[in-house]
């Protein structure tokens, strides 16, 4: 267990807040699979196309022993992972339609001058910073129990000497009102990124050097 006690109300052993986190160590798993097809097509003596399509799959995080929970806003309760399919274990639906097209061209529209352009689509399979994407860190199996108290005369006020209540971070004692919890919508789409590039290249006299200018644009969409 890991605990923290805030600065005391006074020096008499009275604490305004105490926090206790579980010692649960999750064993997370995540899989990635990619495949693509791509080829060049010479349309004419001055124009070549490069076309491709990539499929990406990044599974949702799941825990080896299914010790994860997620909030269900439709019922107002927490659901627990269980053996079964991807959703049963991850509590988030897998995204199976992450297709990413690639298009490029090279056009020699004038002697010793080439215009090149490309467009690409790709996905990001990590959406949140740190442990915010891992449902097992908080919630039922990894709670962080927090209690704020301001009235030393209250019957339930606990002193530093009394320590933490027994069993408050056990899954059976999970209290969403006093614990940190992580919620990820079950149909969260993957972030995608779109990139465009345009480049013009000109061969200088005698073929010794070339000069080019490139324009690059990137746009992304987060879930």
Buried (B, 14 or more C-beta within 10 A) or exposed (E): EEEEBEEBBEEEEBBBBBBBBBEBEBEBEBEEEEEEEEEEEEEEEEBBBBBBBBBBBBBBBBBEEBBBBBBEEEEEEBBBBEEEEBBBBBBBBBBEEBEBEBBBBBBBEEEEEBBBBBBBBBBBBEBEEEBEBBBBBBBBBBBBBBBEBEEEEEEEBBEEEEEBBEEBBBBEBBEBEBBBBBBBEBEBBBBBBBBBBBBBBBBEEEEEEEEEEEEEEEEEEEE
